[in-house]
């Protein structure tokens, strides 16, 4: 006996589940409620993250001057390695990212 594997197969269980899905869809559409507008600023005021108060913290960062093999891009103002120089115009250096 040859079996057609492309033919759709439905059991009684599938038929009852389809009926229940249709019932759920009708119940869902009939019981939808109105959309509630909520101001985001008011909602955010009452919500506080744990450890979020950093007002008394002081950041200690050691800043190093540009090294001999570095330059500051005249466009993006990032300190880059000399290998990133794309061009020099009027004594200003531009990086490959800004020229690309």
Jmol script that loads the backbone (N, CA, C; Angstrom):
load data "model"
ATOM      1  N   UNK A   1       0.850  -1.177   0.000  1.00  0.00           N
ATOM      2  CA  UNK A   1       0.000   0.000   0.000  1.00  0.00           C
ATOM      3  C   UNK A   1       0.894   1.238   0.000  1.00  0.00           C
ATOM      4  N   UNK A   2       0.662   2.130  -0.935  1.00  0.00           N
ATOM      5  CA  UNK A   2       1.441   3.355  -1.059  1.00  0.00           C
ATOM      6  C   UNK A   2       0.906   4.413  -0.106  1.00  0.00           C
ATOM      7  N   UNK A   3       1.819   5.175   0.476  1.00  0.00           N
ATOM      8  CA  UNK A   3       1.424   6.232   1.405  1.00  0.00           C
ATOM      9  C   UNK A   3       1.785   7.579   0.794  1.00  0.00           C
ATOM     10  N   UNK A   4       0.806   8.476   0.775  1.00  0.00           N
ATOM     11  CA  UNK A   4       1.042   9.822   0.249  1.00  0.00           C
ATOM     12  C   UNK A   4       1.467  10.698   1.432  1.00  0.00           C
ATOM     13  N   UNK A   5       2.745  10.971   1.506  1.00  0.00           N
ATOM     14  CA  UNK A   5       3.261  11.738   2.632  1.00  0.00           C
ATOM     15  C   UNK A   5       2.955  13.232   2.519  1.00  0.00           C
ATOM     16  N   UNK A   6       2.567  13.689   1.343  1.00  0.00           N
ATOM     17  CA  UNK A   6       2.240  15.101   1.150  1.00  0.00           C
ATOM     18  C   UNK A   6       0.803  15.429   1.525  1.00  0.00           C
ATOM     19  N   UNK A   7      -0.037  14.428   1.652  1.00  0.00           N
ATOM     20  CA  UNK A   7      -1.442  14.662   1.980  1.00  0.00           C
ATOM     21  C   UNK A   7      -1.560  15.100   3.434  1.00  0.00           C
ATOM     22  N   UNK A   8      -2.406  16.100   3.702  1.00  0.00           N
ATOM     23  CA  UNK A   8      -2.578  16.529   5.096  1.00  0.00           C
ATOM     24  C   UNK A   8      -3.285  15.447   5.902  1.00  0.00           C
ATOM     25  N   UNK A   9      -2.799  15.248   7.121  1.00  0.00           N
ATOM     26  CA  UNK A   9      -3.385  14.251   7.999  1.00  0.00           C
ATOM     27  C   UNK A   9      -3.972  14.946   9.208  1.00  0.00           C
ATOM     28  N   UNK A  10      -5.227  14.676   9.477  1.00  0.00           N
ATOM     29  CA  UNK A  10      -5.876  15.267  10.638  1.00  0.00           C
ATOM     30  C   UNK A  10      -6.504  14.168  11.467  1.00  0.00           C
ATOM     31  N   UNK A  11      -6.294  14.278  12.746  1.00  0.00           N
ATOM     32  CA  UNK A  11      -6.924  13.327  13.660  1.00  0.00           C
ATOM     33  C   UNK A  11      -8.073  14.037  14.355  1.00  0.00           C
ATOM     34  N   UNK A  12      -8.824  13.298  15.131  1.00  0.00           N
ATOM     35  CA  UNK A  12      -9.927  13.904  15.873  1.00  0.00           C
ATOM     36  C   UNK A  12      -9.413  14.942  16.859  1.00  0.00           C
ATOM     37  N   UNK A  13      -8.258  14.682  17.397  1.00  0.00           N
ATOM     38  CA  UNK A  13      -7.652  15.614  18.351  1.00  0.00           C
ATOM     39  C   UNK A  13      -7.347  16.956  17.677  1.00  0.00           C
ATOM     40  N   UNK A  14      -6.850  16.909  16.426  1.00  0.00           N
ATOM     41  CA  UNK A  14      -6.566  18.144  15.686  1.00  0.00           C
ATOM     42  C   UNK A  14      -7.843  18.917  15.410  1.00  0.00           C
ATOM     43  N   UNK A  15      -8.905  18.216  15.071  1.00  0.00           N
ATOM     44  CA  UNK A  15     -10.175  18.878  14.777  1.00  0.00           C
ATOM     45  C   UNK A  15     -10.736  19.568  16.007  1.00  0.00           C
ATOM     46  N   UNK A  16     -10.640  18.942  17.177  1.00  0.00           N
ATOM     47  CA  UNK A  16     -11.158  19.564  18.393  1.00  0.00           C
ATOM     48  C   UNK A  16     -10.291  20.743  18.814  1.00  0.00           C
ATOM     49  N   UNK A  17      -8.985  20.648  18.575  1.00  0.00           N
ATOM     50  CA  UNK A  17      -8.128  21.775  18.943  1.00  0.00           C
ATOM     51  C   UNK A  17      -8.377  22.965  18.036  1.00  0.00           C
ATOM     52  N   UNK A  18      -8.699  22.720  16.760  1.00  0.00           N
ATOM     53  CA  UNK A  18      -9.032  23.828  15.855  1.00  0.00           C
ATOM     54  C   UNK A  18     -10.296  24.517  16.317  1.00  0.00           C
ATOM     55  N   UNK A  19     -11.279  23.737  16.755  1.00  0.00           N
ATOM     56  CA  UNK A  19     -12.511  24.330  17.242  1.00  0.00           C
ATOM     57  C   UNK A  19     -12.246  25.175  18.478  1.00  0.00           C
ATOM     58  N   UNK A  20     -11.411  24.680  19.373  1.00  0.00           N
ATOM     59  CA  UNK A  20     -11.144  25.434  20.591  1.00  0.00           C
ATOM     60  C   UNK A  20     -10.339  26.696  20.291  1.00  0.00           C
ATOM     61  N   UNK A  21      -9.471  26.649  19.292  1.00  0.00           N
ATOM     62  CA  UNK A  21      -8.729  27.852  18.901  1.00  0.00           C
ATOM     63  C   UNK A  21      -9.678  28.907  18.365  1.00  0.00           C
ATOM     64  N   UNK A  22     -10.626  28.484  17.554  1.00  0.00           N
ATOM     65  CA  UNK A  22     -11.621  29.423  17.030  1.00  0.00           C
ATOM     66  C   UNK A  22     -12.443  30.025  18.159  1.00  0.00           C
ATOM     67  N   UNK A  23     -12.800  29.217  19.126  1.00  0.00           N
ATOM     68  CA  UNK A  23     -13.542  29.723  20.270  1.00  0.00           C
ATOM     69  C   UNK A  23     -12.723  30.750  21.044  1.00  0.00           C
ATOM     70  N   UNK A  24     -11.439  30.465  21.235  1.00  0.00           N
ATOM     71  CA  UNK A  24     -10.577  31.403  21.945  1.00  0.00           C
ATOM     72  C   UNK A  24     -10.457  32.719  21.204  1.00  0.00           C
ATOM     73  N   UNK A  25     -10.362  32.660  19.890  1.00  0.00           N
ATOM     74  CA  UNK A  25     -10.272  33.891  19.100  1.00  0.00           C
ATOM     75  C   UNK A  25     -11.515  34.751  19.252  1.00  0.00           C
ATOM     76  N   UNK A  26     -12.674  34.131  19.272  1.00  0.00           N
ATOM     77  CA  UNK A  26     -13.909  34.908  19.429  1.00  0.00           C
ATOM     78  C   UNK A  26     -13.989  35.505  20.824  1.00  0.00           C
ATOM     79  N   UNK A  27     -13.560  34.764  21.843  1.00  0.00           N
ATOM     80  CA  UNK A  27     -13.583  35.294  23.209  1.00  0.00           C
ATOM     81  C   UNK A  27     -12.603  36.446  23.368  1.00  0.00           C
ATOM     82  N   UNK A  28     -11.453  36.308  22.753  1.00  0.00           N
ATOM     83  CA  UNK A  28     -10.433  37.353  22.872  1.00  0.00           C
ATOM     84  C   UNK A  28     -10.896  38.647  22.231  1.00  0.00           C
ATOM     85  N   UNK A  29     -11.487  38.582  21.073  1.00  0.00           N
ATOM     86  CA  UNK A  29     -11.907  39.798  20.386  1.00  0.00           C
ATOM     87  C   UNK A  29     -13.081  40.463  21.091  1.00  0.00           C
ATOM     88  N   UNK A  30     -13.916  39.693  21.771  1.00  0.00           N
ATOM     89  CA  UNK A  30     -15.077  40.278  22.437  1.00  0.00           C
ATOM     90  C   UNK A  30     -14.722  40.906  23.779  1.00  0.00           C
ATOM     91  N   UNK A  31     -13.595  40.518  24.388  1.00  0.00           N
ATOM     92  CA  UNK A  31     -13.244  40.999  25.720  1.00  0.00           C
ATOM     93  C   UNK A  31     -12.088  41.997  25.718  1.00  0.00           C
ATOM     94  N   UNK A  32     -11.796  42.616  24.599  1.00  0.00           N
ATOM     95  CA  UNK A  32     -10.678  43.559  24.576  1.00  0.00           C
ATOM     96  C   UNK A  32     -11.058  44.838  25.303  1.00  0.00           C
ATOM     97  N   UNK A  33     -10.100  45.364  26.052  1.00  0.00           N
ATOM     98  CA  UNK A  33     -10.350  46.566  26.831  1.00  0.00           C
ATOM     99  C   UNK A  33      -9.711  47.772  26.152  1.00  0.00           C
ATOM    100  N   UNK A  34     -10.068  48.945  26.648  1.00  0.00           N
ATOM    101  CA  UNK A  34      -9.522  50.183  26.096  1.00  0.00           C
ATOM    102  C   UNK A  34      -8.066  50.331  26.498  1.00  0.00           C
ATOM    103  N   UNK A  35      -7.305  51.050  25.696  1.00  0.00           N
ATOM    104  CA  UNK A  35      -5.888  51.270  25.962  1.00  0.00           C
ATOM    105  C   UNK A  35      -5.754  52.343  27.033  1.00  0.00           C
ATOM    106  N   UNK A  36      -4.904  52.097  28.008  1.00  0.00           N
ATOM    107  CA  UNK A  36      -4.688  53.038  29.099  1.00  0.00           C
ATOM    108  C   UNK A  36      -3.458  53.890  28.770  1.00  0.00           C
ATOM    109  N   UNK A  37      -3.628  55.203  28.776  1.00  0.00           N
ATOM    110  CA  UNK A  37      -2.504  56.110  28.548  1.00  0.00           C
ATOM    111  C   UNK A  37      -1.818  56.363  29.874  1.00  0.00           C
ATOM    112  N   UNK A  38      -0.495  56.184  29.881  1.00  0.00           N
ATOM    113  CA  UNK A  38       0.275  56.403  31.099  1.00  0.00           C
ATOM    114  C   UNK A  38       1.456  57.287  30.766  1.00  0.00           C
ATOM    115  N   UNK A  39       1.656  58.309  31.559  1.00  0.00           N
ATOM    116  CA  UNK A  39       2.773  59.212  31.341  1.00  0.00           C
ATOM    117  C   UNK A  39       4.066  58.513  31.759  1.00  0.00           C
ATOM    118  N   UNK A  40       5.018  58.420  30.841  1.00  0.00           N
ATOM    119  CA  UNK A  40       6.271  57.719  31.125  1.00  0.00           C
ATOM    120  C   UNK A  40       7.071  58.398  32.226  1.00  0.00           C
ATOM    121  N   UNK A  41       7.028  59.713  32.278  1.00  0.00           N
ATOM    122  CA  UNK A  41       7.788  60.442  33.300  1.00  0.00           C
ATOM    123  C   UNK A  41       7.248  60.134  34.695  1.00  0.00           C
ATOM    124  N   UNK A  42       5.933  60.077  34.830  1.00  0.00           N
ATOM    125  CA  UNK A  42       5.341  59.768  36.133  1.00  0.00           C
ATOM    126  C   UNK A  42       5.657  58.333  36.544  1.00  0.00           C
ATOM    127  N   UNK A  43       5.637  57.428  35.598  1.00  0.00           N
ATOM    128  CA  UNK A  43       5.937  56.029  35.907  1.00  0.00           C
ATOM    129  C   UNK A  43       7.397  55.860  36.305  1.00  0.00           C
ATOM    130  N   UNK A  44       8.293  56.629  35.697  1.00  0.00           N
ATOM    131  CA  UNK A  44       9.720  56.507  35.983  1.00  0.00           C
ATOM    132  C   UNK A  44      10.076  57.108  37.342  1.00  0.00           C
ATOM    133  N   UNK A  45       9.305  58.076  37.823  1.00  0.00           N
ATOM    134  CA  UNK A  45       9.607  58.704  39.110  1.00  0.00           C
ATOM    135  C   UNK A  45       9.476  57.715  40.260  1.00  0.00           C
ATOM    136  N   UNK A  46       8.517  56.834  40.188  1.00  0.00           N
ATOM    137  CA  UNK A  46       8.297  55.890  41.261  1.00  0.00           C
ATOM    138  C   UNK A  46       9.170  54.654  41.182  1.00  0.00           C
ATOM    139  N   UNK A  47       9.947  54.531  40.149  1.00  0.00           N
ATOM    140  CA  UNK A  47      10.774  53.339  39.933  1.00  0.00           C
ATOM    141  C   UNK A  47      12.229  53.679  40.187  1.00  0.00           C
ATOM    142  N   UNK A  48      12.828  52.986  41.149  1.00  0.00           N
ATOM    143  CA  UNK A  48      14.220  53.266  41.485  1.00  0.00           C
ATOM    144  C   UNK A  48      15.041  51.995  41.405  1.00  0.00           C
ATOM    145  N   UNK A  49      16.141  52.069  40.692  1.00  0.00           N
ATOM    146  CA  UNK A  49      17.026  50.917  40.561  1.00  0.00           C
ATOM    147  C   UNK A  49      17.880  50.779  41.814  1.00  0.00           C
ATOM    148  N   UNK A  50      18.176  49.551  42.217  1.00  0.00           N
ATOM    149  CA  UNK A  50      19.026  49.376  43.400  1.00  0.00           C
ATOM    150  C   UNK A  50      20.444  49.844  43.107  1.00  0.00           C
ATOM    151  N   UNK A  51      20.973  50.641  43.991  1.00  0.00           N
ATOM    152  CA  UNK A  51      22.331  51.157  43.822  1.00  0.00           C
ATOM    153  C   UNK A  51      22.439  52.236  42.776  1.00  0.00           C
ATOM    154  N   UNK A  52      21.335  52.895  42.442  1.00  0.00           N
ATOM    155  CA  UNK A  52      21.339  53.881  41.372  1.00  0.00           C
ATOM    156  C   UNK A  52      21.782  55.263  41.846  1.00  0.00           C
ATOM    157  N   UNK A  53      21.811  55.496  43.155  1.00  0.00           N
ATOM    158  CA  UNK A  53      22.195  56.813  43.654  1.00  0.00           C
ATOM    159  C   UNK A  53      23.714  56.933  43.656  1.00  0.00           C
ATOM    160  N   UNK A  54      24.248  57.616  42.669  1.00  0.00           N
ATOM    161  CA  UNK A  54      25.691  57.804  42.551  1.00  0.00           C
ATOM    162  C   UNK A  54      26.091  59.255  42.803  1.00  0.00           C
ATOM    163  N   UNK A  55      25.223  60.014  43.479  1.00  0.00           N
ATOM    164  CA  UNK A  55      25.497  61.436  43.683  1.00  0.00           C
ATOM    165  C   UNK A  55      26.719  61.685  44.559  1.00  0.00           C
ATOM    166  N   UNK A  56      27.023  60.769  45.469  1.00  0.00           N
ATOM    167  CA  UNK A  56      28.157  60.964  46.356  1.00  0.00           C
ATOM    168  C   UNK A  56      29.445  60.338  45.837  1.00  0.00           C
ATOM    169  N   UNK A  57      29.399  59.737  44.669  1.00  0.00           N
ATOM    170  CA  UNK A  57      30.569  59.057  44.120  1.00  0.00           C
ATOM    171  C   UNK A  57      31.471  60.032  43.371  1.00  0.00           C
ATOM    172  N   UNK A  58      32.758  59.809  43.491  1.00  0.00           N
ATOM    173  CA  UNK A  58      33.736  60.613  42.777  1.00  0.00           C
ATOM    174  C   UNK A  58      34.569  59.678  41.906  1.00  0.00           C
ATOM    175  N   UNK A  59      34.662  59.976  40.642  1.00  0.00           N
ATOM    176  CA  UNK A  59      35.410  59.120  39.733  1.00  0.00           C
ATOM    177  C   UNK A  59      36.878  59.518  39.743  1.00  0.00           C
ATOM    178  N   UNK A  60      37.721  58.520  39.840  1.00  0.00           N
ATOM    179  CA  UNK A  60      39.154  58.752  39.814  1.00  0.00           C
ATOM    180  C   UNK A  60      39.714  58.101  38.554  1.00  0.00           C
ATOM    181  N   UNK A  61      40.018  58.933  37.552  1.00  0.00           N
ATOM    182  CA  UNK A  61      40.530  58.436  36.282  1.00  0.00           C
ATOM    183  C   UNK A  61      41.872  59.094  36.015  1.00  0.00           C
ATOM    184  N   UNK A  62      42.837  58.291  35.672  1.00  0.00           N
ATOM    185  CA  UNK A  62      44.155  58.820  35.352  1.00  0.00           C
ATOM    186  C   UNK A  62      44.196  59.124  33.853  1.00  0.00           C
ATOM    187  N   UNK A  63      44.421  60.382  33.505  1.00  0.00           N
ATOM    188  CA  UNK A  63      44.449  60.806  32.112  1.00  0.00           C
ATOM    189  C   UNK A  63      45.901  60.925  31.662  1.00  0.00           C
ATOM    190  N   UNK A  64      46.203  60.238  30.564  1.00  0.00           N
ATOM    191  CA  UNK A  64      47.547  60.277  30.002  1.00  0.00           C
ATOM    192  C   UNK A  64      47.566  61.195  28.790  1.00  0.00           C
ATOM    193  N   UNK A  65      48.623  61.969  28.606  1.00  0.00           N
ATOM    194  CA  UNK A  65      48.720  62.790  27.394  1.00  0.00           C
ATOM    195  C   UNK A  65      48.987  61.895  26.183  1.00  0.00           C
ATOM    196  N   UNK A  66      48.746  62.431  24.993  1.00  0.00           N
ATOM    197  CA  UNK A  66      48.992  61.663  23.770  1.00  0.00           C
ATOM    198  C   UNK A  66      50.466  61.261  23.708  1.00  0.00           C
ATOM    199  N   UNK A  67      50.717  60.006  23.364  1.00  0.00           N
ATOM    200  CA  UNK A  67      52.082  59.489  23.288  1.00  0.00           C
ATOM    201  C   UNK A  67      52.716  59.902  21.957  1.00  0.00           C
ATOM    202  N   UNK A  68      53.988  59.616  21.809  1.00  0.00           N
ATOM    203  CA  UNK A  68      54.727  60.010  20.604  1.00  0.00           C
ATOM    204  C   UNK A  68      54.195  59.314  19.357  1.00  0.00           C
ATOM    205  N   UNK A  69      53.637  58.109  19.513  1.00  0.00           N
ATOM    206  CA  UNK A  69      53.125  57.379  18.355  1.00  0.00           C
ATOM    207  C   UNK A  69      51.614  57.535  18.190  1.00  0.00           C
ATOM    208  N   UNK A  70      51.030  58.575  18.794  1.00  0.00           N
ATOM    209  CA  UNK A  70      49.593  58.825  18.708  1.00  0.00           C
ATOM    210  C   UNK A  70      49.326  60.226  18.173  1.00  0.00           C
ATOM    211  N   UNK A  71      48.103  60.419  17.681  1.00  0.00           N
ATOM    212  CA  UNK A  71      47.667  61.736  17.230  1.00  0.00           C
ATOM    213  C   UNK A  71      46.190  61.901  17.565  1.00  0.00           C
ATOM    214  N   UNK A  72      45.720  63.134  17.569  1.00  0.00           N
ATOM    215  CA  UNK A  72      44.308  63.410  17.802  1.00  0.00           C
ATOM    216  C   UNK A  72      43.686  63.796  16.478  1.00  0.00           C
ATOM    217  N   UNK A  73      42.650  63.092  16.066  1.00  0.00           N
ATOM    218  CA  UNK A  73      41.975  63.359  14.798  1.00  0.00           C
ATOM    219  C   UNK A  73      41.305  64.727  14.873  1.00  0.00           C
ATOM    220  N   UNK A  74      41.441  65.515  13.814  1.00  0.00           N
ATOM    221  CA  UNK A  74      40.867  66.854  13.783  1.00  0.00           C
ATOM    222  C   UNK A  74      39.367  66.831  13.521  1.00  0.00           C
ATOM    223  N   UNK A  75      38.824  65.673  13.156  1.00  0.00           N
ATOM    224  CA  UNK A  75      37.396  65.574  12.875  1.00  0.00           C
ATOM    225  C   UNK A  75      36.622  64.966  14.048  1.00  0.00           C
ATOM    226  N   UNK A  76      37.031  63.775  14.502  1.00  0.00           N
ATOM    227  CA  UNK A  76      36.295  63.094  15.582  1.00  0.00           C
ATOM    228  C   UNK A  76      36.921  63.324  16.952  1.00  0.00           C
ATOM    229  N   UNK A  77      38.129  63.904  17.000  1.00  0.00           N
ATOM    230  CA  UNK A  77      38.840  64.252  18.231  1.00  0.00           C
ATOM    231  C   UNK A  77      39.199  63.045  19.088  1.00  0.00           C
ATOM    232  N   UNK A  78      39.297  61.867  18.472  1.00  0.00           N
ATOM    233  CA  UNK A  78      39.746  60.682  19.187  1.00  0.00           C
ATOM    234  C   UNK A  78      41.253  60.542  19.050  1.00  0.00           C
ATOM    235  N   UNK A  79      41.879  60.038  20.097  1.00  0.00           N
ATOM    236  CA  UNK A  79      43.315  59.790  20.044  1.00  0.00           C
ATOM    237  C   UNK A  79      43.526  58.450  19.359  1.00  0.00           C
ATOM    238  N   UNK A  80      44.300  58.469  18.276  1.00  0.00           N
ATOM    239  CA  UNK A  80      44.527  57.274  17.466  1.00  0.00           C
ATOM    240  C   UNK A  80      46.019  57.002  17.337  1.00  0.00           C
ATOM    241  N   UNK A  81      46.358  55.781  16.925  1.00  0.00           N
ATOM    242  CA  UNK A  81      47.737  55.422  16.648  1.00  0.00           C
ATOM    243  C   UNK A  81      48.139  56.029  15.309  1.00  0.00           C
ATOM    244  N   UNK A  82      49.405  56.313  15.136  1.00  0.00           N
ATOM    245  CA  UNK A  82      49.903  56.932  13.892  1.00  0.00           C
ATOM    246  C   UNK A  82      49.574  56.107  12.643  1.00  0.00           C
ATOM    247  N   UNK A  83      49.403  54.805  12.799  1.00  0.00           N
ATOM    248  CA  UNK A  83      49.075  53.967  11.646  1.00  0.00           C
ATOM    249  C   UNK A  83      47.670  54.254  11.119  1.00  0.00           C
ATOM    250  N   UNK A  84      46.859  55.002  11.866  1.00  0.00           N
ATOM    251  CA  UNK A  84      45.495  55.326  11.460  1.00  0.00           C
ATOM    252  C   UNK A  84      45.386  56.659  10.720  1.00  0.00           C
ATOM    253  N   UNK A  85      46.507  57.327  10.479  1.00  0.00           N
ATOM    254  CA  UNK A  85      46.474  58.618   9.775  1.00  0.00           C
ATOM    255  C   UNK A  85      46.081  58.390   8.320  1.00  0.00           C
ATOM    256  N   UNK A  86      45.037  59.091   7.870  1.00  0.00           N
ATOM    257  CA  UNK A  86      44.591  58.984   6.483  1.00  0.00           C
ATOM    258  C   UNK A  86      45.155  60.129   5.655  1.00  0.00           C
ATOM    259  N   UNK A  87      45.131  61.337   6.226  1.00  0.00           N
ATOM    260  CA  UNK A  87      45.705  62.479   5.507  1.00  0.00           C
ATOM    261  C   UNK A  87      46.038  63.586   6.497  1.00  0.00           C
ATOM    262  N   UNK A  88      46.866  64.493   6.019  1.00  0.00           N
ATOM    263  CA  UNK A  88      47.256  65.661   6.800  1.00  0.00           C
ATOM    264  C   UNK A  88      46.952  66.887   5.957  1.00  0.00           C
ATOM    265  N   UNK A  89      46.196  67.819   6.521  1.00  0.00           N
ATOM    266  CA  UNK A  89      45.828  69.024   5.780  1.00  0.00           C
ATOM    267  C   UNK A  89      46.000  70.220   6.713  1.00  0.00           C
ATOM    268  N   UNK A  90      46.803  71.165   6.303  1.00  0.00           N
ATOM    269  CA  UNK A  90      47.071  72.384   7.084  1.00  0.00           C
ATOM    270  C   UNK A  90      47.573  72.063   8.490  1.00  0.00           C
ATOM    271  N   UNK A  91      48.373  71.029   8.618  1.00  0.00           N
ATOM    272  CA  UNK A  91      48.945  70.656   9.906  1.00  0.00           C
ATOM    273  C   UNK A  91      47.995  69.851  10.783  1.00  0.00           C
ATOM    274  N   UNK A  92      46.786  69.575  10.288  1.00  0.00           N
ATOM    275  CA  UNK A  92      45.819  68.783  11.046  1.00  0.00           C
ATOM    276  C   UNK A  92      45.796  67.357  10.506  1.00  0.00           C
ATOM    277  N   UNK A  93      45.708  66.397  11.396  1.00  0.00           N
ATOM    278  CA  UNK A  93      45.683  64.994  11.011  1.00  0.00           C
ATOM    279  C   UNK A  93      44.271  64.444  11.082  1.00  0.00           C
ATOM    280  N   UNK A  94      43.899  63.608  10.098  1.00  0.00           N
ATOM    281  CA  UNK A  94      42.575  62.999  10.037  1.00  0.00           C
ATOM    282  C   UNK A  94      42.735  61.485  10.006  1.00  0.00           C
ATOM    283  N   UNK A  95      41.872  60.766  10.747  1.00  0.00           N
ATOM    284  CA  UNK A  95      41.966  59.312  10.836  1.00  0.00           C
ATOM    285  C   UNK A  95      41.273  58.647   9.638  1.00  0.00           C
ATOM    286  N   UNK A  96      41.538  57.363   9.478  1.00  0.00           N
ATOM    287  CA  UNK A  96      40.947  56.592   8.375  1.00  0.00           C
ATOM    288  C   UNK A  96      39.440  56.490   8.480  1.00  0.00           C
ATOM    289  N   UNK A  97      38.903  56.437   9.694  1.00  0.00           N
ATOM    290  CA  UNK A  97      37.459  56.335   9.857  1.00  0.00           C
ATOM    291  C   UNK A  97      36.736  57.583   9.376  1.00  0.00           C
ATOM    292  N   UNK A  98      37.318  58.745   9.634  1.00  0.00           N
ATOM    293  CA  UNK A  98      36.685  59.997   9.213  1.00  0.00           C
ATOM    294  C   UNK A  98      36.847  60.245   7.718  1.00  0.00           C
ATOM    295  N   UNK A  99      37.876  59.728   7.130  1.00  0.00           N
ATOM    296  CA  UNK A  99      38.125  59.912   5.709  1.00  0.00           C
ATOM    297  C   UNK A  99      37.400  58.857   4.854  1.00  0.00           C
ATOM    298  N   UNK A 100      36.983  57.783   5.465  1.00  0.00           N
ATOM    299  CA  UNK A 100      36.384  56.659   4.741  1.00  0.00           C
ATOM    300  C   UNK A 100      35.015  56.885   4.333  1.00  0.00           C
TER     301      UNK A 100
END
end "model"
wireframe off; spacefill off
backbone 0.3
color backbone group
